[in-house]
Amino acid sequence: MRPSRPSRIMYNSLLEEIFHAYPMYHKVGTSAYKEGLENIEALLQIVGNPEKKLKAIHIAGTNGKGSVAHLSASYCQERGLKTGLFTSPHLVDFRERIRINGEMIPEEMVLEFFQKFKPSFNKLEPSFFEMTTALAFWYFAEQHVDVAVVEVGLGGRLDATNVLSPILSVITNITLEHTNLLGDTIAKIAFEKAGIIKKDTPVVVGEFHPESYPVFTDIANQKNAPLFLAENNFTIEGPLSDCRILDVEGQLLYEHVNMPLEGEYQRKNLVTFLQTAELLQQIMPHDKDVTVRAIERVAANTGFCGRWQVLRREPLTICDVGHNLGGLSLTMKQLADMPCRQLRMVFGMAADKDLDHILPLLPSKAKYYVCQAPTNRAIVAEELTTRLTALGLSCTTIPDVYEAFKKANSDAAPDDLIFIGGSCFVVGELLTHIHNS
C-alpha cells in the first residue's frame, strides 16, 4: 500500500532533515565517523535494547561483505525464516539499507521511529550510521525477525553494529582501505575487523592472507571461537552462470549452478557464503538443502543490485560499485578480458582512495567519460581527467554522471561495452536517474 500524500511529505521532510543534521560517512568522509560503542549503546538503551532480542549473523571485511550478506539473507529466506538484512550504503533509496525478506522498511516505520525517539537522540549527537543502526535493530525486533543478517559499516571492533552477540561471525577478506581510521598495515586492519569475533561463537574467514590470518587465529583462540577458512573447503569450477561446486576432497556437491552475480570476484564471495551456509545448517538444522536456490534467487529474494549489474545487453552495459584497490583490481581485469569493439568507461572516484595504485589498473584501450558524483568526497572531474591523461588514457570530461552516461551511450555501437563505476556514488547517481525516469 502506498503511503498517503501527507505521510510522504512528512517522510521526505524528515529524511532531508536527517541527511542535513547527521552527515553520512559515505558522503562527507571521516568527519561523519564516530569511533567507539558508547553512543550506540546509549541510543539502543533509549529504544529498548533491541540488539539483545536479535539472532544475528555479523559480517565484516574489506570487499564482498555486502554480497555475502545478501547471499546469507537469501539462504535464510529460502529456509522460510523471517529475515532482516542491514547493509550500507544505499544507492537510490535510504530504505534499501533495512529490509525484511527483501522488502524495504516502510516509510511509516521510519517516521514512527524518529517521531518517537529523535528528541532523546539529539543530546547524544549521534552519527548518521549510529542512528540508522538503531533504526534497523529496533525495526527487526518490532517485527520479530527470526534472524538478522548485519553488515558492518566500517572496521569491526568499534563499529556501531558490534553491540551484537551473533550466532555466527564472518570476515570476508582484508586489503588496505580506510588506513587513516583502521591502520596502515594488513595486520592492523585485521585486528579491527577481528573485533567482531565473539566468545564461543563460530567465525568464517573467507580468504587466507599471510598477514591477516595469524591475527584471526590468535583472537579466535583467545575467545575459544571455532574458525573456518572458507577457501580451504570449497572450490568453484566453470563459468559462474553454469558452475560446479566441490568440497575440500574434490567431491561434487552441486552442478549446473547459475550464479546471477556475474562479476568474477563473486567466486570468492560464493566460497565464503558456502562455508557460512554449512555452519548455519549446523547451528539451525533444517531438513532441506536450499543452498542452490539461495544462490540462484539472491537478487529476487533480497533486491541485490549494483554489483556487476547488467543494465542492458546491447550495447552491453554494466555497472559495479567496486571502489577500492582490492575490488577494482578484479573488476578491471575482467573488463580488459571481455571481447568488445570498444570499451567505454563512465568513471568517477572518491578523492580519498588510493589513486596512485588504482589508476594504473584501468584498461588502457578504453575511452573514458570522466564524471563527478554529487558528494563532497568525489574527486573533481577535471582533476581526475588530468591524472588519467597523464597515464595516456583517452578522456572526455563530463562532470554530471547521467550526462556522461548519455554521451557514452550515444557514442556506442551495438557491439561496444559501457561500464559505469569507480564509486558507489557514481553507480547510485546513475541508478537514481534510471529509477526516476
Secondary structure as UniProt FT lines:
FT   HELIX           5..21
FT   HELIX           25..28
FT   HELIX           29..32
FT   HELIX           38..46
FT   TURN            47..48
FT   HELIX           50..53
FT   STRAND          56..60
FT   HELIX           65..78
FT   TURN            79..80
FT   STRAND          83..86
FT   HELIX           94..97
FT   STRAND          98..100
FT   TURN            101..102
FT   STRAND          103..104
FT   HELIX           107..122
FT   TURN            123..124
FT   HELIX           128..142
FT   TURN            143..144
FT   STRAND          147..151
FT   TURN            157..158
FT   HELIX           160..163
FT   STRAND          168..171
FT   HELIX           179..182
FT   HELIX           186..193
FT   HELIX           194..196
FT   TURN            199..200
FT   STRAND          203..205
FT   TURN            210..212
FT   HELIX           213..222
FT   TURN            223..224
FT   STRAND          227..229
FT   HELIX           230..232
FT   STRAND          234..237
FT   HELIX           240..242
FT   STRAND          243..247
FT   TURN            248..249
FT   STRAND          252..257
FT   TURN            264..265
FT   HELIX           266..283
FT   HELIX           291..296
FT   HELIX           298..302
FT   STRAND          309..313
FT   TURN            314..315
FT   STRAND          316..320
FT   HELIX           325..337
FT   STRAND          343..347
FT   TURN            351..352
FT   HELIX           355..358
FT   HELIX           359..361
FT   TURN            364..365
FT   STRAND          367..370
FT   TURN            376..377
FT   HELIX           381..389
FT   TURN            390..392
FT   STRAND          394..397
FT   HELIX           401..411
FT   TURN            414..415
FT   STRAND          417..421
FT   HELIX           424..436
//
